[in-house]
Amino acid sequence: MNLTWIGNNLSGITNFNMKVFVQIIVLILGFATATSAQKYSNEFLSIGVGARAQGMGNAVVANIQDVTAAAWNPAGLAGIDLQGLQLGAMHAEWFGGVGKFDYLGITLPLAQAGRRIGISLIRFGVDEIPNTLSLYEADGTVNFDNVTEFSAADYAFLGSYAQTLKARNGQFLIGGNIKVIHRRIGPFATAWGFGVDLGIQYKVGNWSFGAVGKDLTSTFNAWSFNFTEAEKQVLAITNNEIPINSVEVTRPQVLLGIARRFQFNKVGLMPELDFTITTDGARNTLISSDPFSIDPSFGIEADYNKFLYVRAGVSQFQREKDFDNKETIAVRPAIGVGLKISALRLDYAFTDLGDQDNTYSHVISLMLDMKARKRE
């Protein structure tokens, strides 16, 4: 899909309004119901990139306008008010340090005003996993020296394009991703997948609206497996199935967001409410149905003179039952702080995966603006 071609053709819209915004959302929902697939594929991309977004409960679809927008709503890249490069990086460790989640991104402007491209790399991996398939010798004795280690990791590469379009009132942004997914389980299995995201943002006054369709064409991960004959024998003896080459399909998701900024002298306030609409059947979400399930998230950011930031948010509402069969709602809480000093922004978030186990994580991210040098 040629995103530049799409942008050039849409740039003829001169009277954009809320009606057009709603029509585009309906179009995205139409894409989302076009295919069928299994649930929870490529879920590592739903964890969230950037400590700012994590601290706001991942409710940033409408207001995000920095390098991390490629992972949330690529349209937000066009809203970056910087004539130069912007770099972003993040590191987090989940499940007591077992899983490591890393991100690196860059965005730069094009020669035409209001247009940007971006490149992002995301990795979620579990390292140092013991491989015990060769634990036993041929005579049945145990030899721990045969135990090796391997990694299971998921990678995503995003190539992004975004631009500003003319609108009757406010600001209209559109953007998209072409993404490549690579998943690897040691020497045993690999998968490659490809997908497309498309996002929009509309800003009028202090209000911001956002919508993004992820995996609009459905993302297909083609798995291939490579076991030696000896490893296959061990799997058969231990009653484990020997995997065969297969295709995993990720159904589209639609994210909708609305935000408003309030300003009180030097103190700013930005609340946002988002809705994640999945299309792969009933999920354990606040609103669960087939084929659509809806998961709301809410976040708020307060800033002092756009220098010091404090954030909080909730997401991933799930229904749980206790031993008395009493139903409760579990959520994923988050808090965060940020500091912007000149061209550098440092963000921190403390959040978990929304259950009762000790899955809290410290998320740290950095962002650096690099202005283009003026020619004399």
Secondary structure by P-SEA (a helix, b strand, c coil): ccaaaaaaaacccccccaaaaaaaaaaaaaaaacccccccccccccccccaaaaaacccccccccccccccccccccccccccbbbbbbbbbbcccccbbbbbbbbbbbccccccccbbbbbbbbccccccccccccccccccccccbbbbbbbbbbbbbbbbbbbccccbbbbcccbbbbbbbccccbbbbbcbbbbbbbbbcccbbbbccccccccbbbbbbbbbcaaaaaaaaaacccccccbbbbbbbbbbbbcbbbbbcccbbbbbbbbbbbbcccccccccccccbbbbbbbbbbbbccccccccccccbbbbbbccccbbbbbbbcccccccccccbbbbbbbbcccccccbbbbbbbbbbbbcccccc
